[in-house]
Amino acid sequence: MSRYAAALAALAASSLVLVAACGQPTGSSDVERTVSDPTRGVRYLVPPGWKAFDGEIRSPGGSLLTLRVYDLVEADKKFVAGLPYSLTPQLLEWAQFYYIVLGEPVTTKTVVAGLPATEFDYPIRVRPKDPPSKVLYWVVTRKSRLFVIRAAFPPTTLAVDEPALRNVVANWGFLDIPEPPAGWTK
């Protein structure tokens, strides 16, 4: 074997070792599973074995938590004053886009990261013959932003994943992101 071929083989072998090492999970701890998202202004813990990407958390069984953040600075004042209930038609529309909604939501006053929030619990089916499941929305306002956290569960994972996602929301945190200066426009 030539020197060039031997060097190439050694490089390929070391690359494989490096790729294999990079793919191995490190020891799990709360710090390693913490997601800090300065763009959305939030921090949360991802349950072990779950995947987090771009404002979403997905369980191995397919349950999904998503986050939407809206700027309220130039929002209609009547809409803002009516929150969270002024958002109800939009929440229903979002739920109906993906699921068969089986009835009115159960609403519960709650707390997210120390702030008053409202939980909307929609009974749903994924497909007409599927067992019932649910979609949860937590709506919370912080400073000039509206946060809508949505959790959706396949019927098969509801019993296991709902407590895990409720724990994510129970340990939710908001990051201190500076407010834009007065008169600032996008």
MODELLER restraints for C-alpha pairs under 7 A, 6 or more apart:
rsr = mdl.restraints
at = mdl.atoms
rsr.add(forms.Gaussian(group=physical.xy_distance, feature=features.Distance(at['CA:30:A'], at['CA:45:A']), mean=6.91, stdev=0.5))
rsr.add(forms.Gaussian(group=physical.xy_distance, feature=features.Distance(at['CA:33:A'], at['CA:45:A']), mean=5.63, stdev=0.5))
rsr.add(forms.Gaussian(group=physical.xy_distance, feature=features.Distance(at['CA:33:A'], at['CA:46:A']), mean=5.28, stdev=0.5))
rsr.add(forms.Gaussian(group=physical.xy_distance, feature=features.Distance(at['CA:34:A'], at['CA:43:A']), mean=6.97, stdev=0.5))
rsr.add(forms.Gaussian(group=physical.xy_distance, feature=features.Distance(at['CA:34:A'], at['CA:44:A']), mean=5.71, stdev=0.5))
rsr.add(forms.Gaussian(group=physical.xy_distance, feature=features.Distance(at['CA:34:A'], at['CA:45:A']), mean=4.50, stdev=0.5))
rsr.add(forms.Gaussian(group=physical.xy_distance, feature=features.Distance(at['CA:34:A'], at['CA:46:A']), mean=6.26, stdev=0.5))
rsr.add(forms.Gaussian(group=physical.xy_distance, feature=features.Distance(at['CA:35:A'], at['CA:43:A']), mean=5.49, stdev=0.5))
rsr.add(forms.Gaussian(group=physical.xy_distance, feature=features.Distance(at['CA:35:A'], at['CA:44:A']), mean=5.41, stdev=0.5))
rsr.add(forms.Gaussian(group=physical.xy_distance, feature=features.Distance(at['CA:35:A'], at['CA:45:A']), mean=6.17, stdev=0.5))
rsr.add(forms.Gaussian(group=physical.xy_distance, feature=features.Distance(at['CA:36:A'], at['CA:42:A']), mean=6.08, stdev=0.5))
rsr.add(forms.Gaussian(group=physical.xy_distance, feature=features.Distance(at['CA:36:A'], at['CA:43:A']), mean=4.35, stdev=0.5))
rsr.add(forms.Gaussian(group=physical.xy_distance, feature=features.Distance(at['CA:36:A'], at['CA:44:A']), mean=6.77, stdev=0.5))
rsr.add(forms.Gaussian(group=physical.xy_distance, feature=features.Distance(at['CA:37:A'], at['CA:43:A']), mean=6.04, stdev=0.5))
rsr.add(forms.Gaussian(group=physical.xy_distance, feature=features.Distance(at['CA:38:A'], at['CA:175:A']), mean=6.81, stdev=0.5))
rsr.add(forms.Gaussian(group=physical.xy_distance, feature=features.Distance(at['CA:40:A'], at['CA:69:A']), mean=6.47, stdev=0.5))
rsr.add(forms.Gaussian(group=physical.xy_distance, feature=features.Distance(at['CA:41:A'], at['CA:174:A']), mean=5.73, stdev=0.5))
rsr.add(forms.Gaussian(group=physical.xy_distance, feature=features.Distance(at['CA:41:A'], at['CA:175:A']), mean=4.83, stdev=0.5))
rsr.add(forms.Gaussian(group=physical.xy_distance, feature=features.Distance(at['CA:41:A'], at['CA:176:A']), mean=6.92, stdev=0.5))
rsr.add(forms.Gaussian(group=physical.xy_distance, feature=features.Distance(at['CA:41:A'], at['CA:177:A']), mean=6.21, stdev=0.5))
rsr.add(forms.Gaussian(group=physical.xy_distance, feature=features.Distance(at['CA:42:A'], at['CA:173:A']), mean=5.66, stdev=0.5))
rsr.add(forms.Gaussian(group=physical.xy_distance, feature=features.Distance(at['CA:42:A'], at['CA:174:A']), mean=4.37, stdev=0.5))
rsr.add(forms.Gaussian(group=physical.xy_distance, feature=features.Distance(at['CA:42:A'], at['CA:175:A']), mean=5.25, stdev=0.5))
rsr.add(forms.Gaussian(group=physical.xy_distance, feature=features.Distance(at['CA:43:A'], at['CA:172:A']), mean=6.14, stdev=0.5))
rsr.add(forms.Gaussian(group=physical.xy_distance, feature=features.Distance(at['CA:43:A'], at['CA:173:A']), mean=4.89, stdev=0.5))
rsr.add(forms.Gaussian(group=physical.xy_distance, feature=features.Distance(at['CA:43:A'], at['CA:174:A']), mean=5.97, stdev=0.5))
rsr.add(forms.Gaussian(group=physical.xy_distance, feature=features.Distance(at['CA:43:A'], at['CA:175:A']), mean=6.69, stdev=0.5))
rsr.add(forms.Gaussian(group=physical.xy_distance, feature=features.Distance(at['CA:44:A'], at['CA:168:A']), mean=6.35, stdev=0.5))
rsr.add(forms.Gaussian(group=physical.xy_distance, feature=features.Distance(at['CA:44:A'], at['CA:171:A']), mean=6.57, stdev=0.5))
rsr.add(forms.Gaussian(group=physical.xy_distance, feature=features.Distance(at['CA:44:A'], at['CA:172:A']), mean=4.99, stdev=0.5))
rsr.add(forms.Gaussian(group=physical.xy_distance, feature=features.Distance(at['CA:44:A'], at['CA:173:A']), mean=6.19, stdev=0.5))
rsr.add(forms.Gaussian(group=physical.xy_distance, feature=features.Distance(at['CA:45:A'], at['CA:168:A']), mean=5.91, stdev=0.5))
rsr.add(forms.Gaussian(group=physical.xy_distance, feature=features.Distance(at['CA:46:A'], at['CA:52:A']), mean=6.86, stdev=0.5))
rsr.add(forms.Gaussian(group=physical.xy_distance, feature=features.Distance(at['CA:46:A'], at['CA:168:A']), mean=6.93, stdev=0.5))
rsr.add(forms.Gaussian(group=physical.xy_distance, feature=features.Distance(at['CA:47:A'], at['CA:164:A']), mean=6.87, stdev=0.5))
rsr.add(forms.Gaussian(group=physical.xy_distance, feature=features.Distance(at['CA:49:A'], at['CA:60:A']), mean=6.93, stdev=0.5))
rsr.add(forms.Gaussian(group=physical.xy_distance, feature=features.Distance(at['CA:50:A'], at['CA:57:A']), mean=6.77, stdev=0.5))
rsr.add(forms.Gaussian(group=physical.xy_distance, feature=features.Distance(at['CA:50:A'], at['CA:58:A']), mean=5.67, stdev=0.5))
rsr.add(forms.Gaussian(group=physical.xy_distance, feature=features.Distance(at['CA:50:A'], at['CA:59:A']), mean=4.66, stdev=0.5))
rsr.add(forms.Gaussian(group=physical.xy_distance, feature=features.Distance(at['CA:50:A'], at['CA:60:A']), mean=6.05, stdev=0.5))
rsr.add(forms.Gaussian(group=physical.xy_distance, feature=features.Distance(at['CA:51:A'], at['CA:57:A']), mean=5.60, stdev=0.5))
rsr.add(forms.Gaussian(group=physical.xy_distance, feature=features.Distance(at['CA:51:A'], at['CA:58:A']), mean=5.26, stdev=0.5))
rsr.add(forms.Gaussian(group=physical.xy_distance, feature=features.Distance(at['CA:51:A'], at['CA:59:A']), mean=6.61, stdev=0.5))
rsr.add(forms.Gaussian(group=physical.xy_distance, feature=features.Distance(at['CA:52:A'], at['CA:58:A']), mean=6.47, stdev=0.5))
rsr.add(forms.Gaussian(group=physical.xy_distance, feature=features.Distance(at['CA:55:A'], at['CA:66:A']), mean=5.86, stdev=0.5))
rsr.add(forms.Gaussian(group=physical.xy_distance, feature=features.Distance(at['CA:55:A'], at['CA:67:A']), mean=5.49, stdev=0.5))
rsr.add(forms.Gaussian(group=physical.xy_distance, feature=features.Distance(at['CA:56:A'], at['CA:64:A']), mean=6.95, stdev=0.5))
rsr.add(forms.Gaussian(group=physical.xy_distance, feature=features.Distance(at['CA:56:A'], at['CA:65:A']), mean=5.51, stdev=0.5))
rsr.add(forms.Gaussian(group=physical.xy_distance, feature=features.Distance(at['CA:56:A'], at['CA:66:A']), mean=4.51, stdev=0.5))
rsr.add(forms.Gaussian(group=physical.xy_distance, feature=features.Distance(at['CA:56:A'], at['CA:67:A']), mean=6.59, stdev=0.5))
rsr.add(forms.Gaussian(group=physical.xy_distance, feature=features.Distance(at['CA:57:A'], at['CA:64:A']), mean=5.72, stdev=0.5))
rsr.add(forms.Gaussian(group=physical.xy_distance, feature=features.Distance(at['CA:57:A'], at['CA:65:A']), mean=5.07, stdev=0.5))
rsr.add(forms.Gaussian(group=physical.xy_distance, feature=features.Distance(at['CA:57:A'], at['CA:66:A']), mean=6.64, stdev=0.5))
rsr.add(forms.Gaussian(group=physical.xy_distance, feature=features.Distance(at['CA:58:A'], at['CA:64:A']), mean=4.58, stdev=0.5))
rsr.add(forms.Gaussian(group=physical.xy_distance, feature=features.Distance(at['CA:58:A'], at['CA:65:A']), mean=6.51, stdev=0.5))
rsr.add(forms.Gaussian(group=physical.xy_distance, feature=features.Distance(at['CA:61:A'], at['CA:157:A']), mean=6.06, stdev=0.5))
rsr.add(forms.Gaussian(group=physical.xy_distance, feature=features.Distance(at['CA:62:A'], at['CA:154:A']), mean=6.58, stdev=0.5))
rsr.add(forms.Gaussian(group=physical.xy_distance, feature=features.Distance(at['CA:63:A'], at['CA:152:A']), mean=5.68, stdev=0.5))
rsr.add(forms.Gaussian(group=physical.xy_distance, feature=features.Distance(at['CA:63:A'], at['CA:153:A']), mean=4.49, stdev=0.5))
rsr.add(forms.Gaussian(group=physical.xy_distance, feature=features.Distance(at['CA:63:A'], at['CA:154:A']), mean=6.09, stdev=0.5))
rsr.add(forms.Gaussian(group=physical.xy_distance, feature=features.Distance(at['CA:63:A'], at['CA:157:A']), mean=6.93, stdev=0.5))
rsr.add(forms.Gaussian(group=physical.xy_distance, feature=features.Distance(at['CA:63:A'], at['CA:161:A']), mean=6.68, stdev=0.5))
rsr.add(forms.Gaussian(group=physical.xy_distance, feature=features.Distance(at['CA:64:A'], at['CA:151:A']), mean=5.60, stdev=0.5))
rsr.add(forms.Gaussian(group=physical.xy_distance, feature=features.Distance(at['CA:64:A'], at['CA:152:A']), mean=5.31, stdev=0.5))
rsr.add(forms.Gaussian(group=physical.xy_distance, feature=features.Distance(at['CA:64:A'], at['CA:153:A']), mean=6.63, stdev=0.5))
rsr.add(forms.Gaussian(group=physical.xy_distance, feature=features.Distance(at['CA:65:A'], at['CA:149:A']), mean=6.97, stdev=0.5))
rsr.add(forms.Gaussian(group=physical.xy_distance, feature=features.Distance(at['CA:65:A'], at['CA:150:A']), mean=5.44, stdev=0.5))
rsr.add(forms.Gaussian(group=physical.xy_distance, feature=features.Distance(at['CA:65:A'], at['CA:151:A']), mean=4.33, stdev=0.5))
rsr.add(forms.Gaussian(group=physical.xy_distance, feature=features.Distance(at['CA:65:A'], at['CA:152:A']), mean=6.54, stdev=0.5))
rsr.add(forms.Gaussian(group=physical.xy_distance, feature=features.Distance(at['CA:66:A'], at['CA:149:A']), mean=5.80, stdev=0.5))
rsr.add(forms.Gaussian(group=physical.xy_distance, feature=features.Distance(at['CA:66:A'], at['CA:150:A']), mean=5.20, stdev=0.5))
rsr.add(forms.Gaussian(group=physical.xy_distance, feature=features.Distance(at['CA:66:A'], at['CA:151:A']), mean=6.58, stdev=0.5))
rsr.add(forms.Gaussian(group=physical.xy_distance, feature=features.Distance(at['CA:67:A'], at['CA:148:A']), mean=5.80, stdev=0.5))
rsr.add(forms.Gaussian(group=physical.xy_distance, feature=features.Distance(at['CA:67:A'], at['CA:149:A']), mean=4.62, stdev=0.5))
rsr.add(forms.Gaussian(group=physical.xy_distance, feature=features.Distance(at['CA:67:A'], at['CA:150:A']), mean=6.38, stdev=0.5))
rsr.add(forms.Gaussian(group=physical.xy_distance, feature=features.Distance(at['CA:68:A'], at['CA:147:A']), mean=5.94, stdev=0.5))
rsr.add(forms.Gaussian(group=physical.xy_distance, feature=features.Distance(at['CA:68:A'], at['CA:148:A']), mean=5.16, stdev=0.5))
rsr.add(forms.Gaussian(group=physical.xy_distance, feature=features.Distance(at['CA:68:A'], at['CA:149:A']), mean=6.50, stdev=0.5))
rsr.add(forms.Gaussian(group=physical.xy_distance, feature=features.Distance(at['CA:69:A'], at['CA:145:A']), mean=6.63, stdev=0.5))
rsr.add(forms.Gaussian(group=physical.xy_distance, feature=features.Distance(at['CA:69:A'], at['CA:146:A']), mean=5.61, stdev=0.5))
rsr.add(forms.Gaussian(group=physical.xy_distance, feature=features.Distance(at['CA:69:A'], at['CA:147:A']), mean=4.67, stdev=0.5))
rsr.add(forms.Gaussian(group=physical.xy_distance, feature=features.Distance(at['CA:69:A'], at['CA:148:A']), mean=6.36, stdev=0.5))
rsr.add(forms.Gaussian(group=physical.xy_distance, feature=features.Distance(at['CA:70:A'], at['CA:145:A']), mean=5.51, stdev=0.5))
rsr.add(forms.Gaussian(group=physical.xy_distance, feature=features.Distance(at['CA:70:A'], at['CA:146:A']), mean=4.98, stdev=0.5))
rsr.add(forms.Gaussian(group=physical.xy_distance, feature=features.Distance(at['CA:70:A'], at['CA:147:A']), mean=6.57, stdev=0.5))
rsr.add(forms.Gaussian(group=physical.xy_distance, feature=features.Distance(at['CA:71:A'], at['CA:144:A']), mean=6.09, stdev=0.5))
rsr.add(forms.Gaussian(group=physical.xy_distance, feature=features.Distance(at['CA:71:A'], at['CA:145:A']), mean=4.70, stdev=0.5))
rsr.add(forms.Gaussian(group=physical.xy_distance, feature=features.Distance(at['CA:71:A'], at['CA:146:A']), mean=6.42, stdev=0.5))
rsr.add(forms.Gaussian(group=physical.xy_distance, feature=features.Distance(at['CA:72:A'], at['CA:144:A']), mean=5.17, stdev=0.5))
rsr.add(forms.Gaussian(group=physical.xy_distance, feature=features.Distance(at['CA:72:A'], at['CA:145:A']), mean=5.42, stdev=0.5))
rsr.add(forms.Gaussian(group=physical.xy_distance, feature=features.Distance(at['CA:72:A'], at['CA:146:A']), mean=6.65, stdev=0.5))
rsr.add(forms.Gaussian(group=physical.xy_distance, feature=features.Distance(at['CA:73:A'], at['CA:144:A']), mean=5.79, stdev=0.5))
rsr.add(forms.Gaussian(group=physical.xy_distance, feature=features.Distance(at['CA:79:A'], at['CA:86:A']), mean=5.81, stdev=0.5))
rsr.add(forms.Gaussian(group=physical.xy_distance, feature=features.Distance(at['CA:84:A'], at['CA:118:A']), mean=6.88, stdev=0.5))
rsr.add(forms.Gaussian(group=physical.xy_distance, feature=features.Distance(at['CA:84:A'], at['CA:139:A']), mean=6.35, stdev=0.5))
rsr.add(forms.Gaussian(group=physical.xy_distance, feature=features.Distance(at['CA:95:A'], at['CA:101:A']), mean=6.81, stdev=0.5))
rsr.add(forms.Gaussian(group=physical.xy_distance, feature=features.Distance(at['CA:99:A'], at['CA:124:A']), mean=6.21, stdev=0.5))
rsr.add(forms.Gaussian(group=physical.xy_distance, feature=features.Distance(at['CA:99:A'], at['CA:125:A']), mean=6.00, stdev=0.5))
rsr.add(forms.Gaussian(group=physical.xy_distance, feature=features.Distance(at['CA:99:A'], at['CA:126:A']), mean=5.08, stdev=0.5))
rsr.add(forms.Gaussian(group=physical.xy_distance, feature=features.Distance(at['CA:100:A'], at['CA:124:A']), mean=5.38, stdev=0.5))
rsr.add(forms.Gaussian(group=physical.xy_distance, feature=features.Distance(at['CA:100:A'], at['CA:125:A']), mean=5.15, stdev=0.5))
rsr.add(forms.Gaussian(group=physical.xy_distance, feature=features.Distance(at['CA:100:A'], at['CA:126:A']), mean=6.23, stdev=0.5))
rsr.add(forms.Gaussian(group=physical.xy_distance, feature=features.Distance(at['CA:100:A'], at['CA:127:A']), mean=6.97, stdev=0.5))
rsr.add(forms.Gaussian(group=physical.xy_distance, feature=features.Distance(at['CA:101:A'], at['CA:122:A']), mean=6.86, stdev=0.5))
rsr.add(forms.Gaussian(group=physical.xy_distance, feature=features.Distance(at['CA:101:A'], at['CA:123:A']), mean=6.06, stdev=0.5))
rsr.add(forms.Gaussian(group=physical.xy_distance, feature=features.Distance(at['CA:101:A'], at['CA:124:A']), mean=4.47, stdev=0.5))
rsr.add(forms.Gaussian(group=physical.xy_distance, feature=features.Distance(at['CA:101:A'], at['CA:125:A']), mean=6.68, stdev=0.5))
rsr.add(forms.Gaussian(group=physical.xy_distance, feature=features.Distance(at['CA:102:A'], at['CA:123:A']), mean=5.38, stdev=0.5))
rsr.add(forms.Gaussian(group=physical.xy_distance, feature=features.Distance(at['CA:102:A'], at['CA:124:A']), mean=5.20, stdev=0.5))
rsr.add(forms.Gaussian(group=physical.xy_distance, feature=features.Distance(at['CA:103:A'], at['CA:123:A']), mean=6.20, stdev=0.5))
rsr.add(forms.Gaussian(group=physical.xy_distance, feature=features.Distance(at['CA:104:A'], at['CA:122:A']), mean=6.55, stdev=0.5))
rsr.add(forms.Gaussian(group=physical.xy_distance, feature=features.Distance(at['CA:105:A'], at['CA:120:A']), mean=5.67, stdev=0.5))
rsr.add(forms.Gaussian(group=physical.xy_distance, feature=features.Distance(at['CA:105:A'], at['CA:121:A']), mean=4.97, stdev=0.5))
rsr.add(forms.Gaussian(group=physical.xy_distance, feature=features.Distance(at['CA:105:A'], at['CA:122:A']), mean=4.38, stdev=0.5))
rsr.add(forms.Gaussian(group=physical.xy_distance, feature=features.Distance(at['CA:105:A'], at['CA:123:A']), mean=6.85, stdev=0.5))
rsr.add(forms.Gaussian(group=physical.xy_distance, feature=features.Distance(at['CA:106:A'], at['CA:120:A']), mean=5.75, stdev=0.5))
rsr.add(forms.Gaussian(group=physical.xy_distance, feature=features.Distance(at['CA:106:A'], at['CA:121:A']), mean=5.03, stdev=0.5))
rsr.add(forms.Gaussian(group=physical.xy_distance, feature=features.Distance(at['CA:106:A'], at['CA:122:A']), mean=6.70, stdev=0.5))
rsr.add(forms.Gaussian(group=physical.xy_distance, feature=features.Distance(at['CA:107:A'], at['CA:118:A']), mean=6.68, stdev=0.5))
rsr.add(forms.Gaussian(group=physical.xy_distance, feature=features.Distance(at['CA:107:A'], at['CA:119:A']), mean=5.48, stdev=0.5))
rsr.add(forms.Gaussian(group=physical.xy_distance, feature=features.Distance(at['CA:107:A'], at['CA:120:A']), mean=4.63, stdev=0.5))
rsr.add(forms.Gaussian(group=physical.xy_distance, feature=features.Distance(at['CA:107:A'], at['CA:121:A']), mean=6.34, stdev=0.5))
rsr.add(forms.Gaussian(group=physical.xy_distance, feature=features.Distance(at['CA:108:A'], at['CA:118:A']), mean=5.67, stdev=0.5))
rsr.add(forms.Gaussian(group=physical.xy_distance, feature=features.Distance(at['CA:108:A'], at['CA:119:A']), mean=5.10, stdev=0.5))
rsr.add(forms.Gaussian(group=physical.xy_distance, feature=features.Distance(at['CA:108:A'], at['CA:120:A']), mean=6.71, stdev=0.5))
rsr.add(forms.Gaussian(group=physical.xy_distance, feature=features.Distance(at['CA:109:A'], at['CA:117:A']), mean=6.05, stdev=0.5))
rsr.add(forms.Gaussian(group=physical.xy_distance, feature=features.Distance(at['CA:109:A'], at['CA:118:A']), mean=4.65, stdev=0.5))
rsr.add(forms.Gaussian(group=physical.xy_distance, feature=features.Distance(at['CA:109:A'], at['CA:119:A']), mean=6.35, stdev=0.5))
rsr.add(forms.Gaussian(group=physical.xy_distance, feature=features.Distance(at['CA:110:A'], at['CA:116:A']), mean=6.10, stdev=0.5))
rsr.add(forms.Gaussian(group=physical.xy_distance, feature=features.Distance(at['CA:110:A'], at['CA:117:A']), mean=5.13, stdev=0.5))
rsr.add(forms.Gaussian(group=physical.xy_distance, feature=features.Distance(at['CA:110:A'], at['CA:118:A']), mean=5.59, stdev=0.5))
rsr.add(forms.Gaussian(group=physical.xy_distance, feature=features.Distance(at['CA:110:A'], at['CA:119:A']), mean=6.67, stdev=0.5))
rsr.add(forms.Gaussian(group=physical.xy_distance, feature=features.Distance(at['CA:111:A'], at['CA:117:A']), mean=5.06, stdev=0.5))
rsr.add(forms.Gaussian(group=physical.xy_distance, feature=features.Distance(at['CA:112:A'], at['CA:169:A']), mean=6.64, stdev=0.5))
rsr.add(forms.Gaussian(group=physical.xy_distance, feature=features.Distance(at['CA:112:A'], at['CA:170:A']), mean=6.44, stdev=0.5))
rsr.add(forms.Gaussian(group=physical.xy_distance, feature=features.Distance(at['CA:112:A'], at['CA:172:A']), mean=6.55, stdev=0.5))
rsr.add(forms.Gaussian(group=physical.xy_distance, feature=features.Distance(at['CA:113:A'], at['CA:171:A']), mean=6.92, stdev=0.5))
rsr.add(forms.Gaussian(group=physical.xy_distance, feature=features.Distance(at['CA:113:A'], at['CA:172:A']), mean=5.37, stdev=0.5))
rsr.add(forms.Gaussian(group=physical.xy_distance, feature=features.Distance(at['CA:113:A'], at['CA:173:A']), mean=5.20, stdev=0.5))
rsr.add(forms.Gaussian(group=physical.xy_distance, feature=features.Distance(at['CA:113:A'], at['CA:174:A']), mean=6.83, stdev=0.5))
rsr.add(forms.Gaussian(group=physical.xy_distance, feature=features.Distance(at['CA:116:A'], at['CA:140:A']), mean=6.65, stdev=0.5))
rsr.add(forms.Gaussian(group=physical.xy_distance, feature=features.Distance(at['CA:117:A'], at['CA:138:A']), mean=6.56, stdev=0.5))
rsr.add(forms.Gaussian(group=physical.xy_distance, feature=features.Distance(at['CA:117:A'], at['CA:139:A']), mean=5.54, stdev=0.5))
rsr.add(forms.Gaussian(group=physical.xy_distance, feature=features.Distance(at['CA:117:A'], at['CA:140:A']), mean=4.59, stdev=0.5))
rsr.add(forms.Gaussian(group=physical.xy_distance, feature=features.Distance(at['CA:118:A'], at['CA:138:A']), mean=5.64, stdev=0.5))
rsr.add(forms.Gaussian(group=physical.xy_distance, feature=features.Distance(at['CA:118:A'], at['CA:139:A']), mean=5.35, stdev=0.5))
rsr.add(forms.Gaussian(group=physical.xy_distance, feature=features.Distance(at['CA:118:A'], at['CA:140:A']), mean=6.79, stdev=0.5))
rsr.add(forms.Gaussian(group=physical.xy_distance, feature=features.Distance(at['CA:119:A'], at['CA:136:A']), mean=6.80, stdev=0.5))
rsr.add(forms.Gaussian(group=physical.xy_distance, feature=features.Distance(at['CA:119:A'], at['CA:137:A']), mean=5.54, stdev=0.5))
rsr.add(forms.Gaussian(group=physical.xy_distance, feature=features.Distance(at['CA:119:A'], at['CA:138:A']), mean=4.45, stdev=0.5))
rsr.add(forms.Gaussian(group=physical.xy_distance, feature=features.Distance(at['CA:119:A'], at['CA:139:A']), mean=6.48, stdev=0.5))
rsr.add(forms.Gaussian(group=physical.xy_distance, feature=features.Distance(at['CA:120:A'], at['CA:136:A']), mean=5.62, stdev=0.5))
rsr.add(forms.Gaussian(group=physical.xy_distance, feature=features.Distance(at['CA:120:A'], at['CA:137:A']), mean=5.03, stdev=0.5))
rsr.add(forms.Gaussian(group=physical.xy_distance, feature=features.Distance(at['CA:120:A'], at['CA:138:A']), mean=6.42, stdev=0.5))
rsr.add(forms.Gaussian(group=physical.xy_distance, feature=features.Distance(at['CA:121:A'], at['CA:134:A']), mean=6.68, stdev=0.5))
rsr.add(forms.Gaussian(group=physical.xy_distance, feature=features.Distance(at['CA:121:A'], at['CA:135:A']), mean=6.00, stdev=0.5))
rsr.add(forms.Gaussian(group=physical.xy_distance, feature=features.Distance(at['CA:121:A'], at['CA:136:A']), mean=4.64, stdev=0.5))
rsr.add(forms.Gaussian(group=physical.xy_distance, feature=features.Distance(at['CA:121:A'], at['CA:137:A']), mean=6.62, stdev=0.5))
rsr.add(forms.Gaussian(group=physical.xy_distance, feature=features.Distance(at['CA:122:A'], at['CA:134:A']), mean=5.51, stdev=0.5))
rsr.add(forms.Gaussian(group=physical.xy_distance, feature=features.Distance(at['CA:122:A'], at['CA:135:A']), mean=5.21, stdev=0.5))
rsr.add(forms.Gaussian(group=physical.xy_distance, feature=features.Distance(at['CA:122:A'], at['CA:136:A']), mean=6.27, stdev=0.5))
rsr.add(forms.Gaussian(group=physical.xy_distance, feature=features.Distance(at['CA:123:A'], at['CA:132:A']), mean=6.90, stdev=0.5))
rsr.add(forms.Gaussian(group=physical.xy_distance, feature=features.Distance(at['CA:123:A'], at['CA:133:A']), mean=6.06, stdev=0.5))
rsr.add(forms.Gaussian(group=physical.xy_distance, feature=features.Distance(at['CA:123:A'], at['CA:134:A']), mean=4.61, stdev=0.5))
rsr.add(forms.Gaussian(group=physical.xy_distance, feature=features.Distance(at['CA:123:A'], at['CA:135:A']), mean=6.67, stdev=0.5))
rsr.add(forms.Gaussian(group=physical.xy_distance, feature=features.Distance(at['CA:124:A'], at['CA:132:A']), mean=5.76, stdev=0.5))
rsr.add(forms.Gaussian(group=physical.xy_distance, feature=features.Distance(at['CA:124:A'], at['CA:133:A']), mean=5.26, stdev=0.5))
rsr.add(forms.Gaussian(group=physical.xy_distance, feature=features.Distance(at['CA:124:A'], at['CA:134:A']), mean=5.08, stdev=0.5))
rsr.add(forms.Gaussian(group=physical.xy_distance, feature=features.Distance(at['CA:124:A'], at['CA:135:A']), mean=6.84, stdev=0.5))
rsr.add(forms.Gaussian(group=physical.xy_distance, feature=features.Distance(at['CA:125:A'], at['CA:131:A']), mean=6.47, stdev=0.5))
rsr.add(forms.Gaussian(group=physical.xy_distance, feature=features.Distance(at['CA:125:A'], at['CA:132:A']), mean=4.93, stdev=0.5))
rsr.add(forms.Gaussian(group=physical.xy_distance, feature=features.Distance(at['CA:125:A'], at['CA:133:A']), mean=5.72, stdev=0.5))
rsr.add(forms.Gaussian(group=physical.xy_distance, feature=features.Distance(at['CA:131:A'], at['CA:155:A']), mean=6.10, stdev=0.5))
rsr.add(forms.Gaussian(group=physical.xy_distance, feature=features.Distance(at['CA:132:A'], at['CA:155:A']), mean=6.39, stdev=0.5))
rsr.add(forms.Gaussian(group=physical.xy_distance, feature=features.Distance(at['CA:133:A'], at['CA:153:A']), mean=6.51, stdev=0.5))
rsr.add(forms.Gaussian(group=physical.xy_distance, feature=features.Distance(at['CA:133:A'], at['CA:154:A']), mean=6.61, stdev=0.5))
rsr.add(forms.Gaussian(group=physical.xy_distance, feature=features.Distance(at['CA:133:A'], at['CA:155:A']), mean=5.03, stdev=0.5))
rsr.add(forms.Gaussian(group=physical.xy_distance, feature=features.Distance(at['CA:133:A'], at['CA:158:A']), mean=6.86, stdev=0.5))
rsr.add(forms.Gaussian(group=physical.xy_distance, feature=features.Distance(at['CA:134:A'], at['CA:152:A']), mean=6.43, stdev=0.5))
rsr.add(forms.Gaussian(group=physical.xy_distance, feature=features.Distance(at['CA:134:A'], at['CA:153:A']), mean=6.32, stdev=0.5))
rsr.add(forms.Gaussian(group=physical.xy_distance, feature=features.Distance(at['CA:135:A'], at['CA:151:A']), mean=5.67, stdev=0.5))
rsr.add(forms.Gaussian(group=physical.xy_distance, feature=features.Distance(at['CA:135:A'], at['CA:152:A']), mean=4.58, stdev=0.5))
rsr.add(forms.Gaussian(group=physical.xy_distance, feature=features.Distance(at['CA:135:A'], at['CA:153:A']), mean=6.71, stdev=0.5))
rsr.add(forms.Gaussian(group=physical.xy_distance, feature=features.Distance(at['CA:136:A'], at['CA:150:A']), mean=5.58, stdev=0.5))
rsr.add(forms.Gaussian(group=physical.xy_distance, feature=features.Distance(at['CA:136:A'], at['CA:151:A']), mean=5.05, stdev=0.5))
rsr.add(forms.Gaussian(group=physical.xy_distance, feature=features.Distance(at['CA:136:A'], at['CA:152:A']), mean=6.52, stdev=0.5))
rsr.add(forms.Gaussian(group=physical.xy_distance, feature=features.Distance(at['CA:137:A'], at['CA:148:A']), mean=6.54, stdev=0.5))
rsr.add(forms.Gaussian(group=physical.xy_distance, feature=features.Distance(at['CA:137:A'], at['CA:149:A']), mean=5.48, stdev=0.5))
rsr.add(forms.Gaussian(group=physical.xy_distance, feature=features.Distance(at['CA:137:A'], at['CA:150:A']), mean=4.48, stdev=0.5))
rsr.add(forms.Gaussian(group=physical.xy_distance, feature=features.Distance(at['CA:137:A'], at['CA:151:A']), mean=6.48, stdev=0.5))
rsr.add(forms.Gaussian(group=physical.xy_distance, feature=features.Distance(at['CA:138:A'], at['CA:148:A']), mean=5.76, stdev=0.5))
rsr.add(forms.Gaussian(group=physical.xy_distance, feature=features.Distance(at['CA:138:A'], at['CA:149:A']), mean=5.07, stdev=0.5))
rsr.add(forms.Gaussian(group=physical.xy_distance, feature=features.Distance(at['CA:138:A'], at['CA:150:A']), mean=6.55, stdev=0.5))
rsr.add(forms.Gaussian(group=physical.xy_distance, feature=features.Distance(at['CA:139:A'], at['CA:147:A']), mean=5.84, stdev=0.5))
rsr.add(forms.Gaussian(group=physical.xy_distance, feature=features.Distance(at['CA:139:A'], at['CA:148:A']), mean=4.79, stdev=0.5))
rsr.add(forms.Gaussian(group=physical.xy_distance, feature=features.Distance(at['CA:139:A'], at['CA:149:A']), mean=6.58, stdev=0.5))
rsr.add(forms.Gaussian(group=physical.xy_distance, feature=features.Distance(at['CA:140:A'], at['CA:146:A']), mean=6.03, stdev=0.5))
rsr.add(forms.Gaussian(group=physical.xy_distance, feature=features.Distance(at['CA:140:A'], at['CA:147:A']), mean=5.29, stdev=0.5))
rsr.add(forms.Gaussian(group=physical.xy_distance, feature=features.Distance(at['CA:140:A'], at['CA:148:A']), mean=6.71, stdev=0.5))
rsr.add(forms.Gaussian(group=physical.xy_distance, feature=features.Distance(at['CA:141:A'], at['CA:147:A']), mean=6.06, stdev=0.5))
